[in-house]
Amino acid sequence: MSGALLTAPQLELEGARMPSFWRRARRSPTLLAGCTITGLIVLAAILAPILSPDRPDQQDLFHILSGFTWQHPLGTDELGRDELSRLLYAARTDLKVGALAVVFPFCFGTLMGTVAGYYGGLVDSIVMRVVDVVIAFPFYVLVIGLVFVVGPGERGIYVAFAVADWVVYARTIRASTLIVREADYVAAARTGGIGDLRILARHVLPNTITQAIVYVMNDIVLVIVAVVTLGYLGLGVQPPTPDWGAMISDGQEFLTTRWTLSTIPGIAVVLTGLGLSLIGDGLADVLRPR
Amino acid sequence: MRSYAARRLVAAVGVTLGVTVATFLLLHVEPGDPARLVLGEHASPQAVAALRRSWGLDRSLPSQFWRFLSGLLRGHLGKSYVYGVSATSLIGQRIGVTLALVALATLFAVVIAVPLATLAAARKERPLDHLVRGLSVLGLGMPAFWFGIVLIEVFAVHLKLLPVGGWGSSPGQHLEGLVLPALTASFAIVPILVRSLRVGMAEVLDAEFIATVRSKGIGEVRVLLAHVARNALIPTLTLLGINVAFLVGSTVIVEQVFDLNGLGSLLLDAITNRDFPVVQAVTLVLAAIVVVLNLLTDLLAARLDPRIRLR
């Protein structure tokens, strides 16, 4: 009897919440613009084998550093490789690495922030002191140092971000957990004899995680920019796998004659960043409690 | 103030110690053997063992750490495997460039971000605000090095106003050579500053004391300059403190783009040469610069705003 009383209104709440998210999401021009830009770039990356005029490593030695032609719409680089094909295949590499590199920091940082914020005390002090130390390192110095230790390439990138990037999530989640922890409904759940794990999963995390989700978008931008930067320094994704950073770096030599070689991959990075940031901003608007 | 400063100082010393341990572990708990890497694949095991002994790598980890720490306390940051000179002297030759770059970039960041954020806040939800916000979103996704290359292309290659790179030989040339790099480095944090400051400024504009000032018939420009911008000083300081780590890290890349011989290029050279002690020393010094700058901004903010001291 009492069970029925409790479940009925809850079901209604669940039912009311989800459509309102979609209704608000559809009305957010920022979110729509972000999804459109990001969607197009992801689509281009997926369709790279179909859209590319050439293989990304195919050398056309008769047309080295060519301008825009029908055969090579965006020209060729110093090895006669088709720029458009490299651009499209690089999108695959950089998007994949960017998306995968934030998975561990997101999960681990959320876990650490939740545990530190909810339990407080010694656990909190230890976690926060580690966070302080990681944050004291200049971001790029830590990432470059870790890639140096692990070795350049994708594995190095994943390890570097796993160590350097979780702290932002931990800080954000901890701050909101500290607030939610004091809420009446958490106290009520605790009085009701519900275990910590269940309180965290059902009552705390759903209220704290939205911020982390919003930040994921901005974080992927940060990571893609960093991956491209590592590629520029020769520490990122290793050749011959195409990567926007290495493309910009290769093109820098020919700035006076073929400036598009390093400009166009840069625009690709900026557009990707724009799309993802807009999704982040849009999500923040839609998810913000009224 | 004094007790706040003392607490902050103790925390900073703690973080520095943590940074030292982390840097040491980073470069000692890794699978590769520096001696093998320096001597190459074909060196005899005896030669590798001898080199390990001379570098002290055959000792236990705690004893190596103790040697490293006691050296640090005497101002020794270790000796370069490649150049055979002390890391301290290598860093001493180059730290000036990096500090000058960080200082000028911070100045540019403030000079660019504060007016933009003020304008955007004053014209909230109007075209100008949307423009500033749009540009800052665009800036977030812009790799600093690429922006640097674009600046070189425009100002050095086409307009021939500023040098393509390098440090020059006279103070005038140093300054000329720093303009584009500092601008590039500042753009690593300008979008973040603008976004955060704009929100804070908009809140100040809605505050009651601003309504009071306006009701006295004071012009909008004066309201913005004398009352709103002034209240942005402390948030700007705090934000600078938070983002200075990112700025310092970006100078590593900027130095590479503009061919400047600062700590960043020393770090990258040392990484290419697998020069472990120099990598360790530079990482430590750059992190220490961040800790010191953080401490300074915190203390300055507390000096200006008594409420901070009581937290």
Contacts between the chains, C-beta under 8 A, distances in Angstrom:
chain1	res1	chain2	res2	distance
A	129	B	14	7.2
A	129	B	18	6.7
A	130	B	18	7.8
A	132	B	11	7.6
A	132	B	14	7.8
A	132	B	15	5.2
A	132	B	18	7.0
A	133	B	15	5.9
A	133	B	18	3.6
A	133	B	19	5.7
A	133	B	22	5.6
A	134	B	22	7.7
A	135	B	245	6.5
A	136	B	15	5.1
A	136	B	16	7.8
A	136	B	18	7.5
A	136	B	19	5.2
A	136	B	245	6.8
A	136	B	287	5.3
A	136	B	290	5.6
A	136	B	291	5.3
A	136	B	294	7.5
A	137	B	19	6.8
A	137	B	22	7.6
A	137	B	245	6.9
A	137	B	249	7.9
A	137	B	283	7.4
A	137	B	286	7.8
A	137	B	287	5.0
A	137	B	290	7.3
A	138	B	245	4.9
A	138	B	246	7.0
A	138	B	247	7.9
A	138	B	248	4.2
A	138	B	249	3.2
A	138	B	250	8.0
A	138	B	252	7.4
A	138	B	286	5.3
A	138	B	287	6.8
A	138	B	290	5.8
A	139	B	245	6.3
A	139	B	246	5.3
A	139	B	249	4.5
A	140	B	246	7.9
A	140	B	249	3.4
A	140	B	250	6.2
A	140	B	252	5.3
A	140	B	253	6.2
A	141	B	248	7.4
A	141	B	249	5.1
A	141	B	252	6.2
A	141	B	267	7.0
A	141	B	282	8.0
A	141	B	283	5.7
A	141	B	286	5.0
A	141	B	287	7.1
A	142	B	249	7.6
A	142	B	283	7.9
A	143	B	249	7.9
A	144	B	252	6.7
A	144	B	267	6.9
A	144	B	268	7.5
A	144	B	271	6.8
A	145	B	23	7.9
A	145	B	26	5.9
A	145	B	27	7.8
A	145	B	279	6.6
A	145	B	283	5.3
A	146	B	26	7.1
A	148	B	271	4.8
A	148	B	279	6.4
A	149	B	26	6.1
A	149	B	27	6.7
A	149	B	30	4.4
A	149	B	32	7.8
A	150	B	30	7.6
A	218	B	140	7.0
A	221	B	140	5.9
A	221	B	141	5.0
A	224	B	141	7.7
A	225	B	141	6.5
A	225	B	142	7.4
A	225	B	143	4.8
A	228	B	143	5.2
A	228	B	146	7.7
A	229	B	143	5.4
A	229	B	144	7.3
A	229	B	145	6.0
A	229	B	253	5.7
A	232	B	143	7.4
A	232	B	145	5.2
A	232	B	146	7.9
A	232	B	253	7.4
A	232	B	256	8.0
A	233	B	253	7.1
A	233	B	256	6.5
A	233	B	268	6.6
A	235	B	271	7.7
A	245	B	143	7.4
A	248	B	143	7.7
A	248	B	145	7.3
A	248	B	146	5.6
A	248	B	149	6.8
A	252	B	149	5.7
A	255	B	149	7.0
A	255	B	152	6.9
A	255	B	153	5.6
A	255	B	157	6.1
A	256	B	157	5.8
A	259	B	153	5.8
A	262	B	146	7.3
A	262	B	149	5.7
A	263	B	149	8.0
A	263	B	150	6.9
A	263	B	153	7.6
A	266	B	142	7.8
A	266	B	143	6.9
A	266	B	146	3.9
A	266	B	149	7.3
A	266	B	150	7.1
A	269	B	141	6.5
A	269	B	142	7.3
A	269	B	143	5.7
A	269	B	146	6.7
A	270	B	138	6.2
A	270	B	141	5.1
A	270	B	142	5.2
A	270	B	146	7.9
A	271	B	141	7.7
A	272	B	141	6.5
A	273	B	138	7.6
A	273	B	140	5.9
A	273	B	141	1.3
A	273	B	142	6.8
A	274	B	137	6.0
A	274	B	138	5.7
A	274	B	141	5.5
A	276	B	141	7.2
A	277	B	137	4.7
A	277	B	140	5.2
A	277	B	141	6.1
A	278	B	137	6.5
A	281	B	137	7.0
